[in-house]
Amino acid sequence: MNRICIYFISCISLFCFSMDANAELKKELNTIDDMCQYFPATAQTWFDGGGSKQLIVDGEKGRNRSYIETPNRKVGFPVGSMNLRSGNTCEDGNGESGDCIADPSLMVPQLSIPLEFTGVDGSITGLSDITINPGHYTAINLMGGNAADYIQVNIEPGVYWVEQFNATGFAEIHFSNEKKTIIHVGNWNDPGNVIYNHEAEPDNLLIAAHGVSSNILMAGSNLLKAHLYSENNIALNGSVSIYGAVTAKTLKLFSDSRIIGQSECINPSNDIQLVISPTSGKGLACDGIEIDFSLVDSNGDVVEGKGQELQVTSAPVVTGDRNSACWSDDGNITTPECNHADDSRFETVFPSSGSAVVTRYIHSKFLNSYNVSATVSSENLTTTEGPYEFIAKAISIVPSEGVDGSDSNQVAGRPYPFRLKIRGKENGNGNMLNCHIIKETRDINVTFSNSVLPATSNESIEIKKEGSRWAEANKSLSISFVNGVAGGDENQADGSLQARLNDAGKAKLTASANIQGDTFTTSDQFYFRPFTAALCDQLSALPSYTDELNGAYLTSGTDFNAYLKAVNWIKELDSGTYGNGIPDHDNPSLVCSQVATPSYITHSEGNAKLNLSSQLDYPLSGAIGVITVDGQPIADFNKEVTSENQNSSTKINWNEVGTLSFDVFQNDYFNRSGFNIPSTASKVGRFYPAYFSITNTEWDYPQKQGTSEGSFVYMDQFFKNVDFQVTAYSALDSEVTNYGLFNNELKSRFSLGGEYASRLNITDVDLDETHWSDKAVWQVTNLDHAVTWSKKEGAPSFGNRTTVVDGPFNASGHSSSEITSLGLKISGADPVTFIKDQQSAEAELLSQPDVRYGRMVLDNVGVASGQSVSVPLRVEYWDGQRFILSKDDDAAVFNGSYHYKQTIWPESDKESAAKLMGTGGIKSGLNSIDLIAEPDNNQLREQIRFWLCLSEGSPQLSEKHTHCESKPSVLYLQPWLQFNWRGKGDEDPSTLVTFGMYRGNDRVIFRGESNIIGTSN
């Protein structure tokens, strides 16, 4: 796997990820800066064209020869994809030329980033000198100037999004030589009149063309130091020289154009140093002197190993001395391993991944001093240090209870036991590898001293003898030795001697004693790290709520300040006498209440760099989202702790909701493998949505009312469907997908608001929190054929429901239509609002329903005895002043067989055999022919009231001598078209039909008989 780190300029952050080196893999990035993954060679492609020609180079010898200068003449294109004219299309930079060599391993992944061609900053037309600042432009057109007077164009550093960049005039374009510039374009067109002025390294300038038809076209005698990238085509024509690297789907070079490979990716500068540490030392030959060989950068940081070979030799300091040293891996060595001159040197390799550090121990059979030389041939590095002196006798400081794999590794503030041993050879003769404890049993005055780095530390190593208090290690103590050992026996410490340093750093403890006239001095190097690190508030833990009802902390997408704090040992968190230097459990409240370890800062001997990582704690199956720290992705963040910023805050932002668990840590402190500062996990939350927004409102009307799909509804009529949608957002205006995974009691709920909300039968239960999806969207899905806008209720008539006309509401084209403002009200356990950064618990729906008071009307008719007659039918609605024909209604239907009837005369108590017949629907609100009234017989003259049944309930059902012909089926139930026709309450529409209005066929009208024709309904 390749490690890719994208360092964003200015306000742009760092984004790292791991990626297989596979040209087909497509990665989403936030922005670009680590050029090496997209420009590993001078020229390459991201596209495997399946045999199509992707690289065309006119390499004919002569004045117009085009070529590419690239190491080993290799370019990142598929085999068979190149059209190379002549055998002279590539140079290797060392004077050798020939055809370019296709090397598919140099192909790169296609760059895929979120495009931002918004054009919000408009377009720029450069007719005279101009300075252009980063922004989002539809076009930049440089049209001014002439061959004798070029306009001066200053492009400020930063990130640009330009749909069309056209340099058709005479312009000299100046780019920053100090800061990076990234220009994203749809097309870049330079026909040849531009002079580019960019003296910095090509890595400082990137031009990237996006889109399947994107092009970068450059012509004319010109030189540009930059990297070019295109998702389609790059063409260079006419003495164009690009110093940098080029990546495109297709690349064409014509007429003396060239690309000269120039980049840190292609020709990395050698700023690596080989370091031997310590630079000198003194010790017993049997123990050896520990020496580290490291590769470090110019800042002194150990770099990543790449498997480089390391050769190490040792030589006596005294010229002519033929004694030799020998080496071990771990400080343990036998005499047979130290017998030959070859044992004085070794070869190994640095790790191929991880820190470039090799540790060995130098030994000697003799009381000699040696210099050590190390070489890394591949990096052309050599260095020598020394002397490393071996002595016959020494007091050894033997620590115990070390951490992270070494007794030299200790924890700030934690006591640890140590022993003093008198070791070596009594007379200094013989094989010095065979040292042992020199058995002395008596009290010896031992003088202690210590030094601590960084020098700014106010702490010193303290020591404590059993029965005494802690004291700075700069004094003499009478120490009891038994058989050459103090503080325990030969095998283990007893705790009677202890040491500690209440700080982090690199410290040396020195002990000196005079034994039988000889003065012995020994020093031991210790490394102290903080006990743990955590993400804190300034003096306490950050709020850590998950699913508590009162657990709201902060809105998603809002910056919050936190402190990365490393602290000394806390006994309560490390069980046992000395513990193991790692917290037994997480207790951020206790950790954050501690004072920061004072000297956990970067200094000459070591770097203090805290890393930050995060995991989602709640909801469990949610998304981690995007976490930025001081403006960069958390994966790429580390804080180098200095004396100036140790107590400064770090700005964190999260675009999701829930609770995060943060870890703060440093691995390989002091570049010591495994010497890691463990984290105390800090839960931070609960983050909740910054605001909610109504993102959809649908009033789905019955079909054929207004339009074929429907555009209005009658009062009391069911909407086909009603759909409300609300989306939860962060303060960054991104959807917070974790919100739907919250416990229901933590989610927001809604109710219908507005002046006429009570007319709709939508309840709070219909709009409760159960409608949140598993993401950021709340949507009502249970209102299919369930919602009505009720008619306005009036005083009952004869105990029957009686409604009052009003409206219409939200009917377009009606001056008297009333506009409503129905909305949603929001409530919840966490603070809720419809407007970011404001308190607003109610928001108007995106659309308002078109609602009308409707009724069905039957005309009264008369006909000669024995004849049938059509009953005209129509649908009307109230327009605010009167009832008018509902011309846009093609939906109402009728079935004459579903009717009630009542004989008006001649005998009201007798049931007539007359009936209604016919079925059909209305067209443009009317039907004048399909509803038929049939007579009782050919001779009978009578008057009948027929009610067309629209409902299973109507006031006429309670009247005497009203007979039901047939109850209506569901298809013909239309109670919303009832009306208070007779002052008896809302009822079905009726007609008075008079049979016998004429005498036979002579059309003689009967006169003088009352109530032959009913004139009102």
Stockholm file with secondary structure:
# STOCKHOLM 1.0

chainA/1-1017         MNRICIYFISCISLFCFSMDANAELKKELNTIDDMCQYFPATAQTWFDGGGSKQLIVDGEKGRNRSYIETPNRKVGFPVGSMNLRSGNTCEDGNGESGDCIADPSLMVPQLSIPLEFTGVDGSITGLSDITINPGHYTAINLMGGNAADYIQVNIEPGVYWVEQFNATGFAEIHFSNEKKTIIHVGNWNDPGNVIYNHEAEPDNLLIAAHGVSSNILMAGSNLLKAHLYSENNIALNGSVSIYGAVTAKTLKLFSDSRIIGQSECINPSNDIQLVISPTSGKGLACDGIEIDFSLVDSNGDVVEGKGQELQVTSAPVVTGDRNSACWSDDGNITTPECNHADDSRFETVFPSSGSAVVTRYIHSKFLNSYNVSATVSSENLTTTEGPYEFIAKAISIVPSEGVDGSDSNQVAGRPYPFRLKIRGKENGNGNMLNCHIIKETRDINVTFSNSVLPATSNESIEIKKEGSRWAEANKSLSISFVNGVAGGDENQADGSLQARLNDAGKAKLTASANIQGDTFTTSDQFYFRPFTAALCDQLSALPSYTDELNGAYLTSGTDFNAYLKAVNWIKELDSGTYGNGIPDHDNPSLVCSQVATPSYITHSEGNAKLNLSSQLDYPLSGAIGVITVDGQPIADFNKEVTSENQNSSTKINWNEVGTLSFDVFQNDYFNRSGFNIPSTASKVGRFYPAYFSITNTEWDYPQKQGTSEGSFVYMDQFFKNVDFQVTAYSALDSEVTNYGLFNNELKSRFSLGGEYASRLNITDVDLDETHWSDKAVWQVTNLDHAVTWSKKEGAPSFGNRTTVVDGPFNASGHSSSEITSLGLKISGADPVTFIKDQQSAEAELLSQPDVRYGRMVLDNVGVASGQSVSVPLRVEYWDGQRFILSKDDDAAVFNGSYHYKQTIWPESDKESAAKLMGTGGIKSGLNSIDLIAEPDNNQLREQIRFWLCLSEGSPQLSEKHTHCESKPSVLYLQPWLQFNWRGKGDEDPSTLVTFGMYRGNDRVIFRGESNIIGTSN
#=GR chainA/1-1017 SS CEEEEECCCTTCCCEEEEECCCTTCEEECSCCCCGGGTCSSSEECSCCCTTCCCEEEECCSSTTCCEEECGGGEEBCCTTCEEEESSCSEECSSSCEECCEECGGGCCCEEECCCCCCCTTCEEEESSSEEECSCEEEEEEECCCBTTBCEEEEECSEEEEEEEEECCSCEEEEECSSSCEEEEEEEEEECSCEEEECCSCGGGEEEEECSTTCEEEEESSEEEEEEEEEEEEEEEESSEEEEEEEEEEEEEEESSCEEEECSTTTSCCCCCEEEEESSSEEEETTTCEEEEEEEECTTSCBCBCCCCEEEEEEEESSTTCCCCEEEESSSCCCGGGGSSGGGGEEEEECCSSSBCEEEEEEEESSSCEEEEEEEEGGGTEEEEEEEEEEESEEEEEEECSCBTTBTTEEETTCCEEEEEEEEECSSSCSCTTSCEECCCCEEEEEEEEEEEESTTCCCCCEEEETTSCCEESCSEEEEEEBTTEESBCSSCBCSSEEEECSSCEEEEEEEEEEETTEEEEEEEEEEEECSEEEEECSSSCCCBCSSCTTCCCEETTCCEEEEEEEECCCGGGSCSSSCCSSCSSCCHHHHHTSCBCTTCSCBTTBCCEEEEEEEEEESTTSCCCCEEETTEEGGGCEEECCTTTTTCCEEEEESSCEEEEEEEEBSSGGGCTTCCBCBCCEEEEEEECSEEEEEEEEEECCTTBSSSSCCCEETTSBCSEEEEEEEEECTTSCBCGGGGGSCGGGSCEEEEESTTGGGBCCCTGGGSGGGBCSSSEEECCSCTTTCBBCCEECCCBTTBCCEECCCCBSCTTCTTCBCCCCEEEEECSSCCCSSTTSCCCEEECSSCCCEECEEEEECCEEECTTCCEECCEEEEEECSSSEEECTTBCCCEEETTSEEEEEEESCTTSCCCCEEECEEECBTTEESSSCEEECSCSSCCEEEEEEECCSSCCGGGGSTTEEESCCCCGGGCCGGGCBCSSSSSSBCCEEEEEECSEETTTTEECCSCTTSSCCCC
#=GC SS_cons          CEEEEECCCTTCCCEEEEECCCTTCEEECSCCCCGGGTCSSSEECSCCCTTCCCEEEECCSSTTCCEEECGGGEEBCCTTCEEEESSCSEECSSSCEECCEECGGGCCCEEECCCCCCCTTCEEEESSSEEECSCEEEEEEECCCBTTBCEEEEECSEEEEEEEEECCSCEEEEECSSSCEEEEEEEEEECSCEEEECCSCGGGEEEEECSTTCEEEEESSEEEEEEEEEEEEEEEESSEEEEEEEEEEEEEEESSCEEEECSTTTSCCCCCEEEEESSSEEEETTTCEEEEEEEECTTSCBCBCCCCEEEEEEEESSTTCCCCEEEESSSCCCGGGGSSGGGGEEEEECCSSSBCEEEEEEEESSSCEEEEEEEEGGGTEEEEEEEEEEESEEEEEEECSCBTTBTTEEETTCCEEEEEEEEECSSSCSCTTSCEECCCCEEEEEEEEEEEESTTCCCCCEEEETTSCCEESCSEEEEEEBTTEESBCSSCBCSSEEEECSSCEEEEEEEEEEETTEEEEEEEEEEEECSEEEEECSSSCCCBCSSCTTCCCEETTCCEEEEEEEECCCGGGSCSSSCCSSCSSCCHHHHHTSCBCTTCSCBTTBCCEEEEEEEEEESTTSCCCCEEETTEEGGGCEEECCTTTTTCCEEEEESSCEEEEEEEEBSSGGGCTTCCBCBCCEEEEEEECSEEEEEEEEEECCTTBSSSSCCCEETTSBCSEEEEEEEEECTTSCBCGGGGGSCGGGSCEEEEESTTGGGBCCCTGGGSGGGBCSSSEEECCSCTTTCBBCCEECCCBTTBCCEECCCCBSCTTCTTCBCCCCEEEEECSSCCCSSTTSCCCEEECSSCCCEECEEEEECCEEECTTCCEECCEEEEEECSSSEEECTTBCCCEEETTSEEEEEEESCTTSCCCCEEECEEECBTTEESSSCEEECSCSSCCEEEEEEECCSSCCGGGGSTTEEESCCCCGGGCCGGGCBCSSSSSSBCCEEEEEECSEETTTTEECCSCTTSSCCCC
//
